[in-house]
Amino acid sequence: MDTPAHPDTDLRPLLDQVRAAHRKQVPDARQRLADLDKLAEAVRRHRDELTKAVSADFGRRSRHETLAADVMTTLDEIKYLRRHLKSWMRPQRRGLNWAFLPARGEIRQQPLGVVGIVAPWNYPIQLALIPLADAIAAGNHVMLKPSEHTPRTSELLARLVGEAFPPERVTVVQGDAAVGAAFTRLPFDHLVFTGSTVVGRAVMAAAAPNLTPLTLELGGKSPALIAPGYPIEHAADRIAAGKCFNAGQTCVAPDYVLVPRAQRDEFVRAYLASVRRRYPTLASNPDYTAVVNHRQASRLREWLDDARDRGVTVMQYRPDSETPPPGVEVIPPTVLLDPPDEAKVMQEEIFGPLLPVKSYDSHDAAIAYINGRDRPLAFYPFDRDRGRLQRTLDAVVAGGVCVNDCLIQFGQHELPVGGVGPSGMGQYHGRDGFMAFSKPMPVLYQARVNSMWVLDPPYGKVASFVVKLLTR
Protein backbone atom coordinates (compact mmCIF):
# COMPACT_ATOMS: atom_id res chain seq x y z
CA MET A 1 0.00 0.00 0.00
CA ASP A 2 1.08 3.62 -0.48
CA THR A 3 2.64 5.28 2.55
CA PRO A 4 1.06 8.72 3.00
CA ALA A 5 3.02 11.91 3.34
CA HIS A 6 3.65 12.70 6.98
CA PRO A 7 3.42 16.25 8.27
CA ASP A 8 6.15 17.46 10.59
CA THR A 9 4.17 16.72 13.77
CA ASP A 10 3.63 13.09 12.79
CA LEU A 11 7.24 12.13 12.29
CA ARG A 12 8.37 11.67 15.90
CA PRO A 13 5.49 9.32 16.81
CA LEU A 14 6.29 7.32 13.69
CA LEU A 15 9.94 7.00 14.72
CA ASP A 16 8.89 5.97 18.23
CA GLN A 17 6.67 3.28 16.73
CA VAL A 18 9.44 1.88 14.54
CA ARG A 19 11.95 2.02 17.40
CA ALA A 20 9.58 0.26 19.82
CA ALA A 21 9.11 -2.55 17.31
CA HIS A 22 12.87 -2.96 16.96
CA ARG A 23 13.42 -3.08 20.71
CA LYS A 24 10.65 -5.64 21.05
CA GLN A 25 12.23 -7.99 18.50
CA VAL A 26 15.66 -7.38 16.97
CA PRO A 27 15.84 -9.15 13.59
CA ASP A 28 17.97 -12.32 13.72
CA ALA A 29 19.85 -13.82 10.78
CA ARG A 30 16.80 -15.71 9.55
CA GLN A 31 14.64 -12.60 9.57
CA ARG A 32 17.28 -10.50 7.84
CA LEU A 33 17.75 -13.02 5.05
CA ALA A 34 13.99 -13.29 4.58
CA ASP A 35 13.69 -9.49 4.43
CA LEU A 36 16.44 -9.25 1.83
CA ASP A 37 14.66 -11.88 -0.25
CA LYS A 38 11.40 -9.92 -0.02
CA LEU A 39 13.13 -6.73 -1.10
CA ALA A 40 14.78 -8.41 -4.11
CA GLU A 41 11.50 -10.06 -5.09
CA ALA A 42 9.68 -6.72 -4.92
CA VAL A 43 12.31 -5.00 -7.08
CA ARG A 44 12.12 -7.77 -9.69
CA ARG A 45 8.32 -7.71 -9.66
CA HIS A 46 8.20 -3.94 -10.22
CA ARG A 47 11.21 -3.72 -12.54
CA ASP A 48 9.33 -2.47 -15.59
CA GLU A 49 7.23 -0.07 -13.54
CA LEU A 50 10.37 1.34 -11.96
CA THR A 51 12.03 2.06 -15.30
CA LYS A 52 8.87 3.77 -16.58
CA ALA A 53 8.45 5.82 -13.40
CA VAL A 54 12.04 7.05 -13.46
CA SER A 55 11.78 7.94 -17.14
CA ALA A 56 8.56 9.85 -16.51
CA ASP A 57 10.16 11.77 -13.63
CA PHE A 58 13.14 12.75 -15.79
CA GLY A 59 11.05 13.55 -18.84
CA ARG A 60 13.21 10.92 -20.53
CA ARG A 61 15.61 8.50 -18.87
CA SER A 62 17.43 5.78 -20.79
CA ARG A 63 15.85 2.44 -19.94
CA HIS A 64 19.24 0.73 -20.15
CA GLU A 65 20.77 3.24 -17.74
CA THR A 66 17.98 2.68 -15.21
CA LEU A 67 18.25 -1.09 -15.48
CA ALA A 68 22.05 -1.05 -15.23
CA ALA A 69 22.66 1.67 -12.64
CA ASP A 70 19.51 1.37 -10.51
CA VAL A 71 17.94 -2.09 -10.79
CA MET A 72 20.95 -4.32 -11.49
CA THR A 73 23.17 -2.70 -8.84
CA THR A 74 20.43 -3.02 -6.21
CA LEU A 75 19.78 -6.71 -6.92
CA ASP A 76 23.51 -7.41 -7.09
CA GLU A 77 24.06 -5.78 -3.69
CA ILE A 78 21.29 -7.86 -2.14
CA LYS A 79 22.78 -11.08 -3.53
CA TYR A 80 26.18 -10.17 -2.10
CA LEU A 81 24.72 -9.35 1.31
CA ARG A 82 22.84 -12.66 1.46
CA ARG A 83 25.95 -14.62 0.52
CA HIS A 84 28.12 -13.16 3.28
CA LEU A 85 25.69 -12.13 6.01
CA LYS A 86 26.08 -15.08 8.38
CA SER A 87 29.87 -14.87 8.38
CA TRP A 88 29.75 -11.11 9.07
CA MET A 89 27.40 -11.68 12.00
CA ARG A 90 29.66 -14.15 13.79
CA PRO A 91 31.51 -12.73 16.82
CA GLN A 92 35.19 -12.19 16.09
CA ARG A 93 37.74 -13.36 18.63
CA ARG A 94 40.19 -10.70 19.80
CA GLY A 95 43.34 -11.11 21.81
CA LEU A 96 43.74 -9.53 25.25
CA ASN A 97 46.73 -8.06 27.05
CA TRP A 98 48.75 -10.93 28.53
CA ALA A 99 48.34 -9.66 32.08
CA PHE A 100 44.56 -10.21 31.87
CA LEU A 101 44.69 -13.82 30.68
CA PRO A 102 42.98 -16.27 30.79
CA ALA A 103 40.10 -13.87 30.05
CA ARG A 104 38.99 -13.79 26.43
CA GLY A 105 37.63 -11.06 24.16
CA GLU A 106 35.44 -10.74 21.11
CA ILE A 107 33.71 -8.17 18.91
CA ARG A 108 29.97 -8.54 18.32
CA GLN A 109 28.26 -6.63 15.51
CA GLN A 110 25.16 -5.14 17.12
CA PRO A 111 22.33 -3.50 15.14
CA LEU A 112 22.09 0.23 15.82
CA GLY A 113 18.30 0.41 15.94
CA VAL A 114 16.47 2.70 13.50
CA VAL A 115 18.31 4.03 10.46
CA GLY A 116 17.03 7.07 8.55
CA ILE A 117 17.79 7.29 4.82
CA VAL A 118 17.39 10.44 2.71
CA ALA A 119 17.72 9.47 -0.96
CA PRO A 120 18.39 11.81 -3.91
CA TRP A 121 16.72 12.08 -7.31
CA ASN A 122 19.57 11.24 -9.70
CA TYR A 123 19.57 7.47 -9.04
CA PRO A 124 16.34 7.30 -7.09
CA ILE A 125 16.14 3.50 -6.86
CA GLN A 126 19.62 2.31 -5.97
CA LEU A 127 20.49 5.26 -3.72
CA ALA A 128 17.37 4.47 -1.71
CA LEU A 129 17.41 0.68 -1.77
CA ILE A 130 21.13 -0.14 -1.45
CA PRO A 131 21.51 1.64 1.92
CA LEU A 132 18.13 0.11 2.85
CA ALA A 133 19.45 -3.37 2.07
CA ASP A 134 22.69 -2.70 3.98
CA ALA A 135 20.74 -1.47 7.01
CA ILE A 136 18.41 -4.49 6.92
CA ALA A 137 21.39 -6.84 6.68
CA ALA A 138 22.83 -5.23 9.80
CA GLY A 139 19.58 -5.93 11.68
CA ASN A 140 18.03 -2.46 11.75
CA HIS A 141 14.58 -1.06 11.10
CA VAL A 142 14.47 1.77 8.55
CA MET A 143 12.67 5.00 7.75
CA LEU A 144 13.22 6.07 4.13
CA LYS A 145 12.68 9.56 2.68
CA PRO A 146 12.86 9.43 -1.15
CA SER A 147 13.25 12.58 -3.22
CA GLU A 148 10.30 14.84 -3.92
CA HIS A 149 11.90 15.67 -7.29
CA THR A 150 11.09 12.17 -8.60
CA PRO A 151 7.51 11.85 -7.30
CA ARG A 152 6.39 8.92 -9.46
CA THR A 153 9.38 6.86 -8.45
CA SER A 154 8.98 7.82 -4.81
CA GLU A 155 5.33 6.77 -4.85
CA LEU A 156 6.25 3.45 -6.44
CA LEU A 157 9.04 2.88 -3.91
CA ALA A 158 6.55 3.46 -1.11
CA ARG A 159 4.22 0.85 -2.63
CA LEU A 160 7.09 -1.58 -3.21
CA VAL A 161 8.32 -1.24 0.37
CA GLY A 162 4.78 -1.50 1.71
CA GLU A 163 4.33 -4.81 -0.08
CA ALA A 164 7.60 -6.22 1.25
CA PHE A 165 7.62 -5.07 4.89
CA PRO A 166 5.28 -4.23 7.73
CA PRO A 167 5.37 -0.46 8.40
CA GLU A 168 6.94 -0.90 11.84
CA ARG A 169 9.98 -2.54 10.18
CA VAL A 170 10.46 -0.36 7.10
CA THR A 171 8.41 2.74 6.32
CA VAL A 172 8.57 5.38 3.62
CA VAL A 173 8.00 9.06 4.37
CA GLN A 174 7.02 11.17 1.37
CA GLY A 175 6.89 14.93 1.21
CA ASP A 176 8.60 18.15 0.20
CA ALA A 177 11.75 19.83 1.46
CA ALA A 178 10.04 20.84 4.72
CA VAL A 179 9.25 17.20 5.45
CA GLY A 180 12.83 16.31 4.54
CA ALA A 181 14.16 18.90 6.99
CA ALA A 182 11.90 17.53 9.75
CA PHE A 183 13.07 14.03 8.90
CA THR A 184 16.74 14.95 9.39
CA ARG A 185 15.98 16.46 12.80
CA LEU A 186 14.73 13.13 14.16
CA PRO A 187 16.96 11.32 16.70
CA PHE A 188 17.78 8.32 14.53
CA ASP A 189 20.41 5.80 15.57
CA HIS A 190 22.10 6.55 12.24
CA LEU A 191 21.21 8.90 9.37
CA VAL A 192 22.27 8.49 5.73
CA PHE A 193 22.04 11.47 3.40
CA THR A 194 22.99 11.51 -0.28
CA GLY A 195 22.95 14.86 -2.02
CA SER A 196 24.78 18.14 -2.47
CA THR A 197 27.47 19.50 -0.18
CA VAL A 198 25.35 22.58 0.56
CA VAL A 199 22.40 20.53 1.77
CA GLY A 200 24.78 18.12 3.49
CA ARG A 201 25.93 20.94 5.77
CA ALA A 202 22.31 21.65 6.70
CA VAL A 203 21.70 17.95 7.41
CA MET A 204 24.75 17.80 9.64
CA ALA A 205 23.54 20.85 11.57
CA ALA A 206 20.08 19.30 11.95
CA ALA A 207 21.56 16.05 13.27
CA ALA A 208 23.96 17.75 15.69
CA PRO A 209 21.53 18.44 18.58
CA ASN A 210 20.75 14.70 18.75
CA LEU A 211 24.37 13.66 18.15
CA THR A 212 23.00 11.43 15.40
CA PRO A 213 25.79 9.47 13.67
CA LEU A 214 25.94 10.35 9.98
CA THR A 215 26.89 8.90 6.66
CA LEU A 216 27.04 11.80 4.20
CA GLU A 217 27.43 10.91 0.54
CA LEU A 218 27.98 14.26 -1.12
CA GLY A 219 29.74 15.22 -4.33
CA GLY A 220 32.08 17.95 -5.36
CA LYS A 221 34.34 18.47 -8.32
CA SER A 222 35.77 15.08 -9.28
CA PRO A 223 38.74 15.56 -11.63
CA ALA A 224 40.04 13.43 -14.46
CA LEU A 225 43.79 13.81 -15.00
CA ILE A 226 45.33 12.72 -18.29
CA ALA A 227 49.05 12.19 -17.79
CA PRO A 228 51.59 13.06 -20.50
CA GLY A 229 51.93 10.24 -23.01
CA TYR A 230 48.60 8.57 -22.27
CA PRO A 231 46.60 7.73 -25.46
CA ILE A 232 44.28 10.70 -25.82
CA GLU A 233 41.57 8.92 -27.80
CA HIS A 234 41.18 6.21 -25.19
CA ALA A 235 41.02 8.71 -22.33
CA ALA A 236 38.50 10.86 -24.21
CA ASP A 237 36.30 7.85 -24.95
CA ARG A 238 36.18 6.65 -21.34
CA ILE A 239 35.62 10.18 -20.00
CA ALA A 240 32.77 10.65 -22.51
CA ALA A 241 31.23 7.40 -21.26
CA GLY A 242 31.42 8.58 -17.66
CA LYS A 243 30.27 12.14 -18.34
CA CYS A 244 27.34 11.36 -20.64
CA PHE A 245 25.92 8.49 -18.59
CA ASN A 246 22.67 9.81 -17.08
CA ALA A 247 23.54 13.12 -18.80
CA GLY A 248 26.24 13.75 -16.20
CA GLN A 249 23.77 13.64 -13.30
CA THR A 250 26.03 11.34 -11.31
CA CYS A 251 27.81 12.21 -8.07
CA VAL A 252 30.98 10.44 -9.25
CA ALA A 253 30.89 11.76 -12.83
CA PRO A 254 34.13 13.37 -14.02
CA ASP A 255 33.50 17.04 -13.30
CA TYR A 256 36.45 18.52 -15.17
CA VAL A 257 39.48 17.28 -17.12
CA LEU A 258 43.13 18.26 -16.74
CA VAL A 259 45.05 17.63 -19.95
CA PRO A 260 48.56 18.59 -21.15
CA ARG A 261 48.32 21.97 -22.85
CA ALA A 262 49.69 20.72 -26.17
CA GLN A 263 47.03 17.99 -26.32
CA ARG A 264 43.97 19.98 -25.27
CA ASP A 265 42.51 20.42 -28.74
CA GLU A 266 43.23 16.81 -29.66
CA PHE A 267 41.34 15.72 -26.55
CA VAL A 268 38.35 17.91 -27.40
CA ARG A 269 38.14 16.51 -30.94
CA ALA A 270 38.35 12.94 -29.62
CA TYR A 271 35.80 13.61 -26.90
CA LEU A 272 33.23 15.08 -29.30
CA ALA A 273 33.88 12.23 -31.76
CA SER A 274 33.13 9.72 -28.99
CA VAL A 275 29.93 11.59 -28.12
CA ARG A 276 28.89 11.58 -31.78
CA ARG A 277 29.42 7.82 -32.01
CA ARG A 278 27.32 7.20 -28.89
CA TYR A 279 24.50 9.61 -29.72
CA PRO A 280 23.91 10.17 -33.46
CA THR A 281 20.88 12.25 -32.44
CA LEU A 282 19.87 13.96 -29.18
CA ALA A 283 16.42 15.54 -29.30
CA SER A 284 14.41 12.31 -29.45
CA ASN A 285 17.14 9.77 -28.71
CA PRO A 286 15.91 7.32 -26.02
CA ASP A 287 19.52 6.54 -25.09
CA TYR A 288 20.30 10.13 -24.08
CA THR A 289 18.86 11.01 -20.69
CA ALA A 290 17.19 14.37 -20.13
CA VAL A 291 18.03 16.76 -17.30
CA VAL A 292 15.61 15.95 -14.50
CA ASN A 293 13.60 19.20 -14.43
CA HIS A 294 13.42 22.78 -15.66
CA ARG A 295 15.12 24.16 -12.57
CA GLN A 296 18.23 22.04 -13.07
CA ALA A 297 18.30 22.74 -16.81
CA SER A 298 18.01 26.48 -16.19
CA ARG A 299 20.90 26.33 -13.74
CA LEU A 300 23.12 24.64 -16.35
CA ARG A 301 22.15 27.16 -19.02
CA GLU A 302 22.92 30.03 -16.64
CA TRP A 303 26.35 28.57 -16.00
CA LEU A 304 26.96 28.36 -19.75
CA ASP A 305 25.93 32.00 -20.14
CA ASP A 306 28.27 32.94 -17.29
CA ALA A 307 31.16 31.16 -19.03
CA ARG A 308 30.44 32.85 -22.36
CA ASP A 309 30.27 36.24 -20.63
CA ARG A 310 33.77 35.55 -19.33
CA GLY A 311 35.04 34.90 -22.86
CA VAL A 312 35.22 31.10 -22.53
CA THR A 313 35.02 29.11 -25.75
CA VAL A 314 31.98 26.81 -25.50
CA MET A 315 31.63 23.88 -27.90
CA GLN A 316 28.29 22.06 -27.94
CA TYR A 317 27.45 18.86 -29.76
CA ARG A 318 24.28 19.54 -31.74
CA PRO A 319 23.67 16.78 -34.29
CA ASP A 320 20.07 17.68 -35.12
CA SER A 321 17.85 20.72 -35.35
CA GLU A 322 14.83 18.96 -33.85
CA THR A 323 13.10 20.30 -30.80
CA PRO A 324 12.85 17.86 -27.87
CA PRO A 325 9.35 16.71 -26.95
CA PRO A 326 7.44 18.98 -24.54
CA GLY A 327 8.65 18.64 -20.98
CA VAL A 328 11.95 17.02 -21.98
CA GLU A 329 14.94 19.14 -20.96
CA VAL A 330 17.81 18.17 -23.24
CA ILE A 331 21.20 19.77 -22.61
CA PRO A 332 23.74 18.77 -25.29
CA PRO A 333 27.15 17.42 -24.28
CA THR A 334 29.25 20.56 -24.00
CA VAL A 335 32.96 21.32 -23.67
CA LEU A 336 34.26 24.53 -22.10
CA LEU A 337 37.87 25.42 -22.89
CA ASP A 338 40.00 26.60 -19.99
CA PRO A 339 37.31 28.38 -17.95
CA PRO A 340 38.75 30.57 -15.18
CA ASP A 341 38.40 29.34 -11.62
CA GLU A 342 35.93 32.18 -10.95
CA ALA A 343 33.45 30.78 -13.50
CA LYS A 344 30.39 29.11 -11.97
CA VAL A 345 31.18 25.82 -13.69
CA MET A 346 34.43 25.72 -11.70
CA GLN A 347 32.89 26.76 -8.38
CA GLU A 348 30.31 24.02 -7.78
CA GLU A 349 29.62 20.44 -8.81
CA ILE A 350 28.17 20.59 -12.32
CA PHE A 351 25.77 17.63 -12.25
CA GLY A 352 25.08 17.80 -15.95
CA PRO A 353 26.72 17.17 -19.36
CA LEU A 354 29.03 20.22 -19.22
CA LEU A 355 32.75 19.39 -19.23
CA PRO A 356 35.40 22.02 -18.45
CA VAL A 357 38.76 21.12 -20.01
CA LYS A 358 41.71 22.70 -18.21
CA SER A 359 45.21 22.80 -19.73
CA TYR A 360 48.29 22.20 -17.58
CA ASP A 361 51.99 22.72 -18.20
CA SER A 362 53.44 20.12 -15.83
CA HIS A 363 52.09 17.02 -14.13
CA ASP A 364 53.16 18.37 -10.73
CA ALA A 365 51.19 21.56 -11.42
CA ALA A 366 48.10 19.50 -12.22
CA ILE A 367 48.44 17.59 -8.93
CA ALA A 368 48.87 20.88 -7.08
CA TYR A 369 45.70 22.21 -8.76
CA ILE A 370 43.68 19.22 -7.51
CA ASN A 371 45.14 19.44 -4.01
CA GLY A 372 44.43 23.15 -3.85
CA ARG A 373 40.69 22.40 -3.82
CA ASP A 374 38.28 20.40 -1.70
CA ARG A 375 38.99 16.70 -1.68
CA PRO A 376 36.87 15.11 -4.40
CA LEU A 377 34.46 12.21 -4.16
CA ALA A 378 36.12 10.55 -7.16
CA PHE A 379 39.45 10.90 -8.94
CA TYR A 380 40.20 9.55 -12.42
CA PRO A 381 43.91 9.40 -13.30
CA PHE A 382 44.76 8.18 -16.80
CA ASP A 383 48.36 7.02 -16.76
CA ARG A 384 50.36 3.98 -17.88
CA ASP A 385 53.61 5.02 -16.22
CA ARG A 386 53.45 2.92 -13.05
CA GLY A 387 55.96 4.94 -11.09
CA ARG A 388 54.29 8.28 -11.86
CA LEU A 389 50.87 6.78 -11.20
CA GLN A 390 51.92 5.59 -7.75
CA ARG A 391 53.30 9.04 -6.95
CA THR A 392 49.98 10.52 -8.07
CA LEU A 393 47.99 8.15 -5.86
CA ASP A 394 50.29 8.97 -2.94
CA ALA A 395 49.72 12.70 -3.46
CA VAL A 396 45.92 12.88 -3.89
CA VAL A 397 43.27 12.04 -1.29
CA ALA A 398 39.82 11.29 -2.74
CA GLY A 399 36.72 9.35 -1.78
CA GLY A 400 37.52 6.76 -4.44
CA VAL A 401 39.77 6.31 -7.45
CA CYS A 402 39.33 4.59 -10.79
CA VAL A 403 42.49 4.33 -12.90
CA ASN A 404 42.11 4.58 -16.69
CA ASP A 405 38.31 4.54 -16.61
CA CYS A 406 35.32 6.26 -14.98
CA LEU A 407 32.40 5.40 -12.68
CA ILE A 408 32.92 1.64 -12.42
CA GLN A 409 34.51 1.82 -8.97
CA PHE A 410 31.06 2.69 -7.63
CA GLY A 411 29.62 -0.75 -8.32
CA GLN A 412 32.25 -2.86 -6.54
CA HIS A 413 31.17 -4.68 -3.38
CA GLU A 414 34.66 -4.80 -1.90
CA LEU A 415 35.40 -1.13 -2.64
CA PRO A 416 33.34 1.13 -0.35
CA VAL A 417 31.70 4.35 -1.48
CA GLY A 418 32.40 7.41 0.64
CA GLY A 419 33.79 10.92 0.49
CA VAL A 420 36.25 13.06 2.40
CA GLY A 421 35.26 16.30 4.14
CA PRO A 422 33.14 18.39 1.71
CA SER A 423 32.62 15.28 -0.46
CA GLY A 424 31.20 13.33 2.48
CA MET A 425 31.91 11.20 5.51
CA GLY A 426 31.45 7.54 6.24
CA GLN A 427 31.13 4.81 3.62
CA TYR A 428 28.96 1.89 2.65
CA HIS A 429 28.41 -0.93 0.08
CA GLY A 430 29.01 -4.60 0.79
CA ARG A 431 30.67 -5.40 4.09
CA ASP A 432 31.37 -1.71 4.67
CA GLY A 433 27.62 -1.11 4.46
CA PHE A 434 26.95 -3.82 7.02
CA MET A 435 29.59 -2.27 9.27
CA ALA A 436 28.28 1.29 8.78
CA PHE A 437 24.94 0.31 10.30
CA SER A 438 26.34 -1.89 13.07
CA LYS A 439 28.06 -1.14 16.38
CA PRO A 440 31.21 -3.24 16.80
CA MET A 441 30.64 -4.00 20.48
CA PRO A 442 33.71 -5.27 22.38
CA VAL A 443 33.00 -7.95 24.98
CA LEU A 444 35.44 -9.27 27.60
CA TYR A 445 34.69 -12.59 29.27
CA GLN A 446 36.41 -12.84 32.63
CA ALA A 447 37.71 -16.28 33.54
CA ARG A 448 36.44 -18.01 36.65
CA VAL A 449 40.00 -18.19 37.96
CA ASN A 450 41.88 -14.92 37.38
CA SER A 451 44.52 -12.70 38.94
CA MET A 452 42.61 -9.43 39.28
CA TRP A 453 42.66 -9.80 43.07
CA VAL A 454 46.35 -8.91 42.96
CA LEU A 455 45.47 -5.25 42.34
CA ASP A 456 42.77 -4.99 44.98
CA PRO A 457 43.47 -2.75 47.98
CA PRO A 458 44.93 -2.81 50.52
CA TYR A 459 48.00 -2.82 48.26
CA GLY A 460 50.90 -4.89 49.48
CA LYS A 461 54.20 -6.23 48.23
CA VAL A 462 52.62 -8.35 45.50
CA ALA A 463 50.75 -5.36 44.08
CA SER A 464 53.91 -3.23 44.20
CA PHE A 465 55.86 -5.94 42.35
CA VAL A 466 53.17 -6.29 39.67
CA VAL A 467 52.86 -2.54 39.16
CA LYS A 468 56.65 -2.20 38.91
CA LEU A 469 56.75 -5.09 36.42
CA LEU A 470 53.97 -3.61 34.26
CA THR A 471 55.36 -0.07 34.20
CA ARG A 472 58.96 -0.85 33.28
Stockholm file with secondary structure:
# STOCKHOLM 1.0

chainA/1-472         MDTPAHPDTDLRPLLDQVRAAHRKQVPDARQRLADLDKLAEAVRRHRDELTKAVSADFGRRSRHETLAADVMTTLDEIKYLRRHLKSWMRPQRRGLNWAFLPARGEIRQQPLGVVGIVAPWNYPIQLALIPLADAIAAGNHVMLKPSEHTPRTSELLARLVGEAFPPERVTVVQGDAAVGAAFTRLPFDHLVFTGSTVVGRAVMAAAAPNLTPLTLELGGKSPALIAPGYPIEHAADRIAAGKCFNAGQTCVAPDYVLVPRAQRDEFVRAYLASVRRRYPTLASNPDYTAVVNHRQASRLREWLDDARDRGVTVMQYRPDSETPPPGVEVIPPTVLLDPPDEAKVMQEEIFGPLLPVKSYDSHDAAIAYINGRDRPLAFYPFDRDRGRLQRTLDAVVAGGVCVNDCLIQFGQHELPVGGVGPSGMGQYHGRDGFMAFSKPMPVLYQARVNSMWVLDPPYGKVASFVVKLLTR
#=GR chainA/1-472 SS CCCCBCCHHHHHHHHHHHHHHHHHCCCCHHHHHHHHHHHHHHHHHTHHHHHHHHHHHHSSCCHHHHIIIIIIHHHHHHHHHHHHHHHHHSCEEECCCGGGTTCEEEEEEEECSEEEEECCSSSTTHHHHHHHHHHHHTTCEEEEECCTTSHHHHHHHHHHHHHHSCTTTEEECBCCHHHHHHHHTSCCSEEEEESCHHHHHHHHHHHGGGTCCEEEECCCCCEEEECTTSCHHHHHHHHHHHHHGGGGCCTTSCCEEEEEGGGHHHHHHHHHHHHHHHCSCCTTCTTSCCBSSHHHHHHHHHHHHHHHHTTCEEEECCCCCCCCCTTCBCCCCEEEESCCTTSGGGTSCCCSSEEEEEEESCHHHHHHHHHTSCCCSEEEEECCCHHHHHHHHHHCCCSEECTTSSSGGGGCTTSCBCCCBTTEECCBSHHHHHHHTEEEEEEEECCSSCSGGGGSSSCCHHHHHHHHHHTC
#=GC SS_cons         CCCCBCCHHHHHHHHHHHHHHHHHCCCCHHHHHHHHHHHHHHHHHTHHHHHHHHHHHHSSCCHHHHIIIIIIHHHHHHHHHHHHHHHHHSCEEECCCGGGTTCEEEEEEEECSEEEEECCSSSTTHHHHHHHHHHHHTTCEEEEECCTTSHHHHHHHHHHHHHHSCTTTEEECBCCHHHHHHHHTSCCSEEEEESCHHHHHHHHHHHGGGTCCEEEECCCCCEEEECTTSCHHHHHHHHHHHHHGGGGCCTTSCCEEEEEGGGHHHHHHHHHHHHHHHCSCCTTCTTSCCBSSHHHHHHHHHHHHHHHHTTCEEEECCCCCCCCCTTCBCCCCEEEESCCTTSGGGTSCCCSSEEEEEEESCHHHHHHHHHTSCCCSEEEEECCCHHHHHHHHHHCCCSEECTTSSSGGGGCTTSCBCCCBTTEECCBSHHHHHHHTEEEEEEEECCSSCSGGGGSSSCCHHHHHHHHHHTC
//
